[in-house]
Amino acid sequence: MKFVKRVISALSAAAMMFCFAVSAAADNNLKEISQNTPFRMTVLGDSIAAGYGLEGYVRENEPCYNTASYANKLAEKYALEAEGNYFNDAVSGATTADLLDLLSDTEVSKHVKTSDTILISIGGNDLLHVLLGMLEDTAPTDSESTEDSEDSSQQAPPEGSLNIDPLKIAQILSTLPEKTEEAITGFETDFENLILRLRQLNPEALVVINTIYDPFEEFEQIPMIDEIAADAIGKINEIIKNKAAGSDGNDRYVVVDIAAAFEGRNKELTNIGSLDIHPNADGHALIFEQLDKEITSHTFTTWIIDPDASSRAQAEKVEEAKSYSRVMFAFFFMLIIMITVLFLHSIHNFRNK
């Protein structure tokens, strides 16, 4: 009797396992695909990443998806849809500390978590706030401007240049090295925390960080400003490059050296002639080329619903149904035999009593 029960239990378990296998196979409609362009991209950073200064940019609606910024050009090439699988969360004027705070935003952190590519342009404002603040400090006051305009013997400065008191410049330049060093130290701390937070949110994504170009490369209006800017920007770029490798020896992010690409052409590729440090359309086009070259050297993988799965699954289900029917027929046939044997065995025992 015990033997018969064990046989019946074994047959039942086999039938259940077969049914589970059939069901799992039928539901396997996903397909893995790989390509050399991102499936989902998020852009973070400052006004450069936001596209400030380009035609079509609207500050009240930043970042603008209608400009020829490097981010928008990349999204267009990769056939990514704004606010669908392409998100530009850059904020004009943002420092590294501001971006770190922004990662606490629910929507932004969601974009970061779900993207396979994250592009970052940051660090310029950490330093440029100091340099641009100096330019504001050196600008003539209203009273000075009025006195200059009343002095008919004084020739008006050329367009695009600054009418600056040399004594005021000397005073400001004497404090500038100390201020830039403070800015660099603050950047290094904030930048490290930024990378740690990014990798907490998304350990697997390709993170690409730009070095900072030097818009003051040929800036002649203020003596020594080009040398001070070159030194400070160089230090920030060294921090960006040196922190790419993690303590485990693996790269935490990839560096694209925009500074090197702009070298010798900063005046041509920015609006510095109008006292605007942002890249012009040609500058954004060059950044696009540099980033595209790096991004497309990587492979991106995702899973999609197989478009051929429905017809193939239908054919598989027909075959599986046939196999299932044969197995179940054999199972029930064996079960009937066992029940018959048990019944006859019971009658035999009853008569012998």
C-alpha positions as CSV (number, residue, x, y, z in Angstrom):
1,M,0.0,0.0,0.0
2,K,2.8,2.4,0.9
3,F,4.6,1.6,-2.3
4,V,1.5,2.5,-4.4
5,K,1.1,5.8,-2.6
6,R,4.8,6.7,-3.3
7,V,4.3,5.9,-7.0
8,I,1.3,8.1,-7.2
9,S,3.0,11.0,-5.3
10,A,6.0,10.8,-7.7
11,L,3.8,10.9,-10.8
12,S,1.9,13.9,-9.4
13,A,5.2,15.8,-8.7
14,A,6.5,15.1,-12.2
15,A,3.3,16.3,-13.8
16,M,3.5,19.6,-11.7
17,M,7.1,20.2,-12.7
18,F,6.3,19.6,-16.3
19,C,3.5,22.2,-16.2
20,F,5.8,24.8,-14.6
21,A,8.5,24.3,-17.2
22,V,6.0,24.7,-20.0
23,S,4.6,27.9,-18.4
24,A,8.0,29.5,-17.9
25,A,9.1,28.8,-21.4
26,A,6.0,30.3,-22.8
27,D,6.5,33.5,-20.9
28,N,10.1,34.0,-22.0
29,N,9.5,36.8,-24.6
30,L,12.4,39.1,-23.7
31,K,15.3,39.7,-26.0
32,E,18.8,41.1,-25.2
33,I,20.1,43.7,-27.6
34,S,23.4,45.6,-27.6
35,Q,24.5,48.7,-29.4
36,N,27.2,51.5,-29.3
37,T,24.8,54.3,-28.4
38,P,23.0,54.8,-25.1
39,F,19.4,53.7,-24.5
40,R,18.8,56.3,-21.8
41,M,20.9,59.4,-21.1
42,T,21.0,62.0,-18.4
43,V,22.9,65.3,-18.6
44,L,24.0,67.1,-15.5
45,G,26.0,70.2,-14.7
46,D,26.1,73.9,-15.3
47,S,25.1,76.5,-18.0
48,I,27.4,74.9,-20.6
49,A,25.5,71.6,-20.3
50,A,22.2,73.6,-20.3
51,G,23.1,75.4,-23.5
52,Y,23.2,78.9,-22.2
53,G,23.9,81.6,-24.8
54,L,22.8,79.6,-27.8
55,E,20.0,80.6,-30.1
56,G,16.7,79.3,-28.7
57,Y,17.8,79.2,-25.1
58,V,15.2,80.4,-22.7
59,R,16.4,81.0,-19.1
60,E,12.9,80.6,-17.7
61,N,12.6,77.2,-19.3
62,E,16.0,75.8,-18.6
63,P,17.4,73.6,-19.7
64,C,16.2,74.2,-23.3
65,Y,15.8,71.2,-25.6
66,N,15.6,73.4,-28.7
67,T,19.2,74.7,-28.9
68,A,22.2,73.2,-30.8
69,S,23.9,72.4,-27.5
70,Y,26.2,69.4,-27.4
71,A,23.7,67.5,-25.2
72,N,20.8,68.0,-27.6
73,K,23.0,67.2,-30.6
74,L,24.0,63.9,-29.0
75,A,20.4,63.0,-28.1
76,E,19.4,63.8,-31.7
77,K,22.1,61.5,-33.1
78,Y,21.2,58.7,-30.7
79,A,17.5,59.1,-31.4
80,L,16.7,59.8,-27.8
81,E,13.5,61.7,-26.9
82,A,13.6,64.6,-24.5
83,E,11.9,63.8,-21.2
84,G,11.4,60.3,-22.5
85,N,14.8,58.6,-22.5
86,Y,16.9,61.8,-22.5
87,F,16.9,64.2,-19.5
88,N,18.9,67.4,-19.2
89,D,18.9,68.4,-15.6
90,A,21.7,70.9,-15.9
91,V,21.2,74.3,-14.2
92,S,22.9,77.5,-15.2
93,G,25.2,78.9,-12.6
94,A,25.4,75.6,-10.7
95,T,28.6,74.8,-8.7
96,T,29.7,71.3,-7.8
97,A,28.1,71.7,-4.4
98,D,24.8,72.7,-6.1
99,L,24.9,69.6,-8.3
100,L,25.5,67.5,-5.2
101,D,22.4,69.0,-3.6
102,L,20.4,68.5,-6.8
103,L,21.0,64.7,-6.6
104,S,18.7,64.7,-3.6
105,D,15.8,65.7,-5.9
106,T,13.5,62.8,-6.4
107,E,13.1,63.2,-10.2
108,V,16.7,63.9,-10.8
109,S,17.9,60.9,-8.8
110,K,15.4,58.8,-10.7
111,H,16.9,59.9,-14.0
112,V,20.4,59.1,-12.7
113,K,19.4,55.7,-11.4
114,T,17.7,54.6,-14.6
115,S,20.2,55.9,-17.2
116,D,23.0,53.9,-18.8
117,T,24.9,57.1,-19.7
118,I,25.4,60.2,-17.5
119,L,27.2,63.3,-18.9
120,I,28.6,66.0,-16.6
121,S,30.0,69.4,-17.1
122,I,30.8,71.0,-13.7
123,G,33.5,72.9,-11.8
124,G,33.7,76.0,-14.0
125,N,31.5,78.0,-11.7
126,D,33.4,77.0,-8.6
127,L,36.3,79.0,-10.0
128,L,34.6,81.4,-12.4
129,H,32.5,82.9,-9.6
130,V,35.8,84.1,-8.2
131,L,37.1,85.4,-11.5
132,L,33.9,86.9,-12.7
133,G,33.4,88.5,-9.3
134,M,36.8,90.1,-9.9
135,L,35.6,91.5,-13.2
136,E,32.5,93.0,-11.5
137,D,34.8,94.5,-8.9
138,T,37.0,96.1,-11.5
139,A,34.1,97.5,-13.5
140,P,33.8,101.3,-13.1
141,T,31.1,102.6,-10.7
142,D,28.3,104.8,-11.8
143,S,30.1,107.9,-10.5
144,E,33.3,106.9,-12.3
145,S,31.4,106.3,-15.5
146,T,29.7,109.7,-15.2
147,E,33.0,111.5,-14.6
148,D,34.6,109.7,-17.6
149,S,31.7,110.7,-19.9
150,E,32.0,114.4,-18.8
151,D,35.7,114.4,-19.5
152,S,35.7,115.0,-23.3
153,S,39.5,114.8,-23.4
154,Q,39.4,111.1,-22.4
155,Q,39.0,108.7,-25.4
156,A,36.3,106.1,-25.1
157,P,37.6,102.5,-24.7
158,P,37.2,100.1,-27.7
159,E,34.1,98.0,-27.9
160,G,34.5,94.8,-25.9
161,S,37.2,96.2,-23.6
162,L,37.0,97.3,-20.0
163,N,37.7,100.8,-18.7
164,I,39.4,99.9,-15.5
165,D,41.3,101.8,-12.9
166,P,44.9,100.2,-12.8
167,L,45.1,100.7,-9.0
168,K,41.8,98.8,-8.5
169,I,43.1,96.0,-10.6
170,A,46.3,95.7,-8.6
171,Q,44.4,95.6,-5.3
172,I,42.1,92.8,-6.6
173,L,44.9,90.8,-8.2
174,S,46.8,90.7,-4.9
175,T,44.0,88.7,-3.3
176,L,43.0,86.6,-6.3
177,P,45.5,83.7,-5.8
178,E,44.3,83.1,-2.3
179,K,40.6,83.1,-3.4
180,T,41.2,80.8,-6.2
181,E,43.1,78.3,-4.0
182,E,40.1,78.3,-1.6
183,A,37.8,77.7,-4.5
184,I,40.0,74.8,-5.7
185,T,40.1,73.2,-2.3
186,G,36.3,73.4,-2.0
187,F,35.9,72.0,-5.4
188,E,38.0,68.9,-4.6
189,T,35.9,68.1,-1.6
190,D,32.6,68.6,-3.3
191,F,33.7,66.7,-6.4
192,E,34.7,63.6,-4.5
193,N,31.4,63.6,-2.6
194,L,29.6,64.1,-6.0
195,I,31.2,61.0,-7.5
196,L,30.5,58.9,-4.4
197,R,26.8,59.9,-4.5
198,L,26.5,59.3,-8.2
199,R,27.9,55.8,-7.8
200,Q,25.6,55.1,-4.9
201,L,22.7,55.9,-7.2
202,N,24.0,54.1,-10.2
203,P,27.0,51.8,-10.0
204,E,26.9,50.6,-13.6
205,A,26.2,53.6,-15.8
206,L,28.9,55.1,-18.1
207,V,29.7,58.4,-16.4
208,V,31.5,60.9,-18.6
209,I,33.0,64.1,-17.2
210,N,34.4,67.0,-19.2
211,T,37.5,69.0,-18.3
212,I,37.1,72.8,-18.1
213,Y,38.3,74.8,-21.1
214,D,40.1,78.2,-20.4
215,P,38.0,81.1,-21.8
216,F,40.7,83.5,-20.5
217,E,43.4,82.0,-22.7
218,E,43.8,85.2,-24.8
219,F,42.0,87.6,-22.6
220,E,44.1,90.8,-22.8
221,Q,41.8,93.3,-21.1
222,I,43.2,92.6,-17.6
223,P,46.9,92.0,-17.0
224,M,47.8,88.6,-15.5
225,I,44.2,87.3,-15.5
226,D,45.1,84.8,-18.3
227,E,48.0,83.4,-16.2
228,I,46.0,83.2,-13.0
229,A,43.1,81.5,-14.8
230,A,45.3,79.1,-16.6
231,D,46.9,78.0,-13.3
232,A,43.6,77.6,-11.5
233,I,41.8,75.9,-14.3
234,G,44.7,73.5,-14.8
235,K,44.6,72.5,-11.1
236,I,40.8,71.8,-11.3
237,N,41.4,69.7,-14.4
238,E,44.1,67.7,-12.7
239,I,41.7,66.9,-9.9
240,I,39.1,65.7,-12.4
241,K,41.6,63.5,-14.1
242,N,43.3,62.1,-11.0
243,K,40.0,61.1,-9.3
244,A,38.8,59.0,-12.2
245,A,40.5,55.8,-10.8
246,G,38.9,54.4,-7.7
247,S,40.7,52.8,-4.8
248,D,40.1,49.4,-6.3
249,G,41.9,50.4,-9.5
250,N,38.8,50.5,-11.6
251,D,37.7,53.8,-13.3
252,R,34.8,55.5,-11.6
253,Y,34.2,57.7,-14.6
254,V,35.6,58.6,-18.0
255,V,37.3,61.9,-18.6
256,V,36.9,63.7,-22.0
257,D,39.5,66.4,-22.2
258,I,37.6,69.3,-23.6
259,A,40.3,71.7,-22.3
260,A,42.8,70.1,-24.7
261,A,40.4,70.2,-27.6
262,F,39.8,74.0,-27.0
263,E,43.5,74.8,-26.4
264,G,44.7,77.5,-28.7
265,R,41.1,78.1,-30.0
266,N,39.3,79.3,-26.9
267,K,38.8,82.8,-28.3
268,E,37.3,81.3,-31.5
269,L,35.1,78.7,-29.7
270,T,33.6,80.9,-27.0
271,N,32.0,84.3,-26.6
272,I,34.8,85.8,-24.5
273,G,35.1,88.7,-26.9
274,S,31.8,89.9,-25.6
275,L,32.9,89.1,-22.0
276,D,30.8,85.8,-22.1
277,I,32.8,82.7,-21.2
278,H,30.3,80.3,-22.7
279,P,30.9,78.2,-25.8
280,N,29.4,79.4,-29.1
281,A,27.7,77.1,-31.6
282,D,31.2,76.0,-32.9
283,G,32.3,75.3,-29.4
284,H,29.3,73.1,-28.7
285,A,29.8,71.3,-32.0
286,L,33.4,70.5,-31.0
287,I,32.3,69.2,-27.5
288,F,29.7,67.1,-29.3
289,E,32.3,65.5,-31.5
290,Q,34.6,64.8,-28.5
291,L,31.8,63.2,-26.4
292,D,30.4,61.2,-29.3
293,K,33.8,59.7,-30.0
294,E,34.0,58.5,-26.4
295,I,30.4,57.4,-26.0
296,T,30.3,55.3,-29.1
297,S,33.4,53.4,-28.1
298,H,31.4,51.7,-25.4
299,T,28.7,49.0,-25.7
300,F,25.3,49.4,-24.1
301,T,22.9,46.5,-23.5
302,T,19.3,46.3,-22.6
303,W,16.3,43.9,-22.7
304,I,13.3,44.4,-24.9
305,I,10.2,42.5,-25.8
306,D,11.0,40.3,-28.8
307,P,8.8,41.5,-31.7
308,D,9.0,37.9,-33.1
309,A,8.1,36.3,-29.8
310,S,4.4,36.2,-30.2
311,S,4.3,34.1,-33.4
312,R,7.2,32.0,-32.2
313,A,5.6,31.5,-28.8
314,Q,2.4,30.5,-30.5
315,A,4.1,27.7,-32.4
316,E,6.0,26.7,-29.3
317,K,2.8,26.5,-27.3
318,V,1.2,24.2,-29.8
319,E,4.1,21.8,-29.6
320,E,4.2,22.1,-25.8
321,A,0.5,21.5,-25.6
322,K,0.9,18.3,-27.6
323,S,3.8,17.1,-25.3
324,Y,1.8,18.1,-22.3
325,S,-1.3,16.1,-23.5
326,R,0.9,13.0,-24.1
327,V,2.5,13.2,-20.7
328,M,-0.8,13.8,-18.9
329,F,-2.5,10.9,-20.8
330,A,0.3,8.6,-19.7
331,F,0.0,9.9,-16.2
332,F,-3.7,9.4,-15.9
333,F,-3.4,6.0,-17.6
334,M,-0.9,4.9,-14.9
335,L,-3.1,6.4,-12.2
336,I,-6.1,4.4,-13.4
337,I,-4.0,1.2,-13.4
338,M,-2.9,1.9,-9.9
339,I,-6.4,2.6,-8.7
340,T,-7.6,-0.6,-10.3
341,V,-4.9,-2.6,-8.7
342,L,-5.8,-1.0,-5.3
343,F,-9.4,-1.8,-5.8
344,L,-8.8,-5.4,-6.7
345,H,-6.4,-5.7,-3.9
346,S,-9.0,-4.4,-1.4
347,I,-11.6,-6.9,-2.7
348,H,-9.2,-9.8,-2.4
349,N,-8.4,-8.8,1.2
350,F,-12.1,-8.4,2.0
351,R,-13.0,-11.9,0.7
352,N,-10.1,-13.6,2.6
353,K,-11.5,-12.2,5.8
